[in-house]
Amino acid sequence: MQALTPHVYWAQRHGEIYLRVEISDAQSLSIGVEENILHFKGQGHGAKGENEYEFSLEFLKPVKPEVKHKSTQRQVNITVKKQGHVWWDRLTKQEKKPLFLAPDFDRWLDESDAEMELREKEEKINKINIESRVRKDPFLGLKKGFLFMYNLVQFLGYSWIFVNMTVRLFILGQDSFYDTFHTIADVMYFCQMLAIMEVINPAVGLVKTGVMPAFIQVMGRNFILFVIFGTLEDMQNKPVVFFVFYLWSMIEIFRYPFYMLACIDTEWKLLTWLRYTIWMPLYPLGVLAEAVAVIQSIPIFDESKLLSIPLPKAIGFSLSFSYILQLYLVIMFLGLFINFRHLFKQRSRRFRTKKRKAN
Ligand SMILES: CCCCCCCCCCCCC[C@@H](O)CC(=O)SCCNC(=O)CCNC(=O)[C@H](O)C(C)(C)COP(=O)(O)OP(=O)(O)OC[C@H]1O[C@@H](n2cnc3c(N)ncnc32)[C@H](O)[C@@H]1OP(=O)(O)O
């Protein structure tokens, strides 16, 4: 029997070459790559009836020597892996296309379509990986339940503070500034003590965010609340307490419900926008109000010698706490810078992901 050449159809992806050889019920197949040339030999029913068919193809660029093939009732499918992850301009080294070779339009993709197909595949794999990782955590429900309750309690606490202060502002006007501390402090103490969880949660991996920004936030506020307002009675009836508490609660009545919804995999667009936007004016205003409180407390600490550090008798005086407060003022603006940058990053990450999802 004289060997004939079968019809061969080809297509490519970035990493692979697909060949379809038009021989049905192929037998005695011998397929291999040697020195970058594919050699095919086999018996079966092709364009010229039952016969022996063979062909060789020298590839344009290097391919891996191992070849996969599958013979079906209608054809022989061959997959050859490219050495590099590159798109080829044509299949063969020789510029003139062999007569028996043609594009396989069933599998044909141009380069950009193939890239898209690759990206879709990668996204699908990533999604499966994430889903299986999430499914693997047996305590996920418990963790989410705990976070939901934590956020709910904080939300209720801060809502009470915000509503109470707003109502008092409407009824009493500026007079409400002077006794904010006495009406609000207990609930604020409770919420801010509880807020220490916000440092612990990322530290133990319960929420995926940085420990440092949360530490700066919680410790910064607790310093103002417990040290400046808590220890100095003279500070407690100053209007600055109103502004500090009002600015703190204003962000929290949006932040905590946003987290609550996140715990039940729900999102309200307006709430997300508010959570990631209103800190822009509130944060600098909050730091400014806190700085005013610190500055106002300096003469009081100086006068009362409260929290001052006694030095040896020979020196004859003690180290006033006001020095620490002056240092704290500097740290505060450093903290503002760190957290402002962090919040900007969180904002753009959030809205970038959203945009990508929408496309
Ligand atoms: C004595 C020594 C003291 C030393 C310290 C020095 C201090 C310096 C002073 C600092 C100045 C502080 C000033 C400040 O007090 C003034 C004010 O607060 S004014 C009012 C305005 N303030 C704000 O807007 C800030 C509000 N606070 C925050 O936003 C956070 O506390 C902050 C840590 C700054 C940022 O939050 P986070 O990093 O968590 O970002 P995200 O909200 O995007 O969350 C990231 C992902 O984690 C999930 N997450 C987070 N927490 C929870 C939760 N409780 N429950 C459920 N899920 C949570 C969240 O959903 C995100 O997940 P995903 O990405 O999947 O959406």
The ligand as an SDF file (V2000), in Angstrom:
LIG
                    3D

 66 68  0  0  0  0  0  0  0  0999 V2000
   -1.3930   55.7720   74.1890 C   0  0  0  0  0  0  0  0  0  0  0  0
   -0.7310   55.4460   72.9270 C   0  0  0  0  0  0  0  0  0  0  0  0
   -1.5840   55.7620   71.7580 C   0  0  0  0  0  0  0  0  0  0  0  0
   -0.8610   55.5600   70.4720 C   0  0  0  0  0  0  0  0  0  0  0  0
   -1.7080   55.8000   69.2950 C   0  0  0  0  0  0  0  0  0  0  0  0
   -1.4600   57.0920   68.6330 C   0  0  0  0  0  0  0  0  0  0  0  0
   -2.7310   57.6510   68.1790 C   0  0  0  0  0  0  0  0  0  0  0  0
   -2.6580   58.6610   67.1550 C   0  0  0  0  0  0  0  0  0  0  0  0
   -3.9480   59.3720   66.9880 C   0  0  0  0  0  0  0  0  0  0  0  0
   -4.7940   58.8980   65.8420 C   0  0  0  0  0  0  0  0  0  0  0  0
   -5.9060   59.8110   65.5410 C   0  0  0  0  0  0  0  0  0  0  0  0
   -7.2310   59.1240   65.6320 C   0  0  0  0  0  0  0  0  0  0  0  0
   -8.2860   60.0870   65.3040 C   0  0  0  0  0  0  0  0  0  0  0  0
   -9.6720   59.4920   65.3100 C   0  0  0  0  0  0  0  0  0  0  0  0
   -9.9620   59.0680   66.6040 O   0  0  0  0  0  0  0  0  0  0  0  0
  -10.6170   60.5330   64.8580 C   0  0  0  0  0  0  0  0  0  0  0  0
  -11.9090   59.9690   64.4080 C   0  0  0  0  0  0  0  0  0  0  0  0
  -12.2330   58.8330   64.4770 O   0  0  0  0  0  0  0  0  0  0  0  0
  -12.9320   61.1220   63.7100 S   0  0  0  0  0  0  0  0  0  0  0  0
  -14.2630   60.2550   63.0010 C   0  0  0  0  0  0  0  0  0  0  0  0
  -13.9390   59.6960   61.6300 C   0  0  0  0  0  0  0  0  0  0  0  0
  -13.1860   58.5190   61.7730 N   0  0  0  0  0  0  0  0  0  0  0  0
  -13.1140   57.5720   60.8160 C   0  0  0  0  0  0  0  0  0  0  0  0
  -13.6690   57.6870   59.7520 O   0  0  0  0  0  0  0  0  0  0  0  0
  -12.3090   56.3490   61.0960 C   0  0  0  0  0  0  0  0  0  0  0  0
  -13.2030   55.1870   61.3350 C   0  0  0  0  0  0  0  0  0  0  0  0
  -12.4380   54.0080   61.5970 N   0  0  0  0  0  0  0  0  0  0  0  0
  -12.0930   53.1170   60.6660 C   0  0  0  0  0  0  0  0  0  0  0  0
  -12.4230   53.2150   59.5080 O   0  0  0  0  0  0  0  0  0  0  0  0
  -11.2920   51.8980   61.1220 C   0  0  0  0  0  0  0  0  0  0  0  0
  -11.1880   51.9330   62.4880 O   0  0  0  0  0  0  0  0  0  0  0  0
   -9.9060   51.7900   60.4480 C   0  0  0  0  0  0  0  0  0  0  0  0
   -9.0440   50.8060   61.2290 C   0  0  0  0  0  0  0  0  0  0  0  0
   -9.2090   53.1560   60.4350 C   0  0  0  0  0  0  0  0  0  0  0  0
  -10.0890   51.2440   59.0270 C   0  0  0  0  0  0  0  0  0  0  0  0
  -10.8510   50.0920   58.9930 O   0  0  0  0  0  0  0  0  0  0  0  0
  -10.4120   48.7290   58.2600 P   0  0  0  0  0  0  0  0  0  0  0  0
   -8.9430   48.6520   58.0750 O   0  0  0  0  0  0  0  0  0  0  0  0
  -11.0130   47.6040   58.9900 O   0  0  0  0  0  0  0  0  0  0  0  0
  -11.0050   48.8780   56.8090 O   0  0  0  0  0  0  0  0  0  0  0  0
  -12.3470   48.3090   56.1910 P   0  0  0  0  0  0  0  0  0  0  0  0
  -13.5210   48.8800   56.8640 O   0  0  0  0  0  0  0  0  0  0  0  0
  -12.2330   48.5200   54.7240 O   0  0  0  0  0  0  0  0  0  0  0  0
  -12.3110   46.7360   56.5130 O   0  0  0  0  0  0  0  0  0  0  0  0
  -11.4300   45.8390   55.8410 C   0  0  0  0  0  0  0  0  0  0  0  0
  -12.0910   44.4680   55.6910 C   0  0  0  0  0  0  0  0  0  0  0  0
  -12.3190   43.9030   56.9650 O   0  0  0  0  0  0  0  0  0  0  0  0
  -13.7190   43.7130   57.1850 C   0  0  0  0  0  0  0  0  0  0  0  0
  -13.9970   44.1180   58.5580 N   0  0  0  0  0  0  0  0  0  0  0  0
  -13.3220   45.0110   59.2900 C   0  0  0  0  0  0  0  0  0  0  0  0
  -13.8770   45.1360   60.4870 N   0  0  0  0  0  0  0  0  0  0  0  0
  -14.9430   44.3070   60.5070 C   0  0  0  0  0  0  0  0  0  0  0  0
  -15.9300   43.9980   61.4700 C   0  0  0  0  0  0  0  0  0  0  0  0
  -15.9360   44.5780   62.6850 N   0  0  0  0  0  0  0  0  0  0  0  0
  -16.8820   43.0860   61.1370 N   0  0  0  0  0  0  0  0  0  0  0  0
  -16.8920   42.4890   59.9300 C   0  0  0  0  0  0  0  0  0  0  0  0
  -15.9830   42.7420   58.9650 N   0  0  0  0  0  0  0  0  0  0  0  0
  -15.0250   43.6410   59.2610 C   0  0  0  0  0  0  0  0  0  0  0  0
  -14.4070   44.6210   56.1990 C   0  0  0  0  0  0  0  0  0  0  0  0
  -15.6790   44.1750   55.8570 O   0  0  0  0  0  0  0  0  0  0  0  0
  -13.4600   44.5650   55.0490 C   0  0  0  0  0  0  0  0  0  0  0  0
  -13.6620   43.3350   54.3450 O   0  0  0  0  0  0  0  0  0  0  0  0
  -13.7820   43.3330   52.7470 P   0  0  0  0  0  0  0  0  0  0  0  0
  -12.5060   43.9070   52.2310 O   0  0  0  0  0  0  0  0  0  0  0  0
  -14.0060   41.8950   52.4140 O   0  0  0  0  0  0  0  0  0  0  0  0
  -14.9630   44.1930   52.4440 O   0  0  0  0  0  0  0  0  0  0  0  0
  1  2  1  0
  2  3  1  0
  3  4  1  0
  4  5  1  0
  5  6  1  0
  6  7  1  0
  7  8  1  0
  8  9  1  0
  9 10  1  0
 10 11  1  0
 11 12  1  0
 12 13  1  0
 13 14  1  0
 14 15  1  0
 14 16  1  0
 16 17  1  0
 17 18  2  0
 17 19  1  0
 19 20  1  0
 20 21  1  0
 21 22  1  0
 22 23  1  0
 23 24  2  0
 23 25  1  0
 25 26  1  0
 26 27  1  0
 27 28  1  0
 28 29  2  0
 28 30  1  0
 30 31  1  0
 30 32  1  0
 32 33  1  0
 32 34  1  0
 32 35  1  0
 35 36  1  0
 36 37  1  0
 37 38  2  0
 37 39  1  0
 37 40  1  0
 40 41  1  0
 41 42  2  0
 41 43  1  0
 41 44  1  0
 44 45  1  0
 45 46  1  0
 46 47  1  0
 46 61  1  0
 47 48  1  0
 48 49  1  0
 48 59  1  0
 49 50  1  0
 49 58  1  0
 50 51  2  0
 51 52  1  0
 52 53  1  0
 52 58  2  0
 53 54  1  0
 53 55  2  0
 55 56  1  0
 56 57  2  0
 57 58  1  0
 59 60  1  0
 59 61  1  0
 61 62  1  0
 62 63  1  0
 63 64  2  0
 63 65  1  0
 63 66  1  0
M  END
$$$$
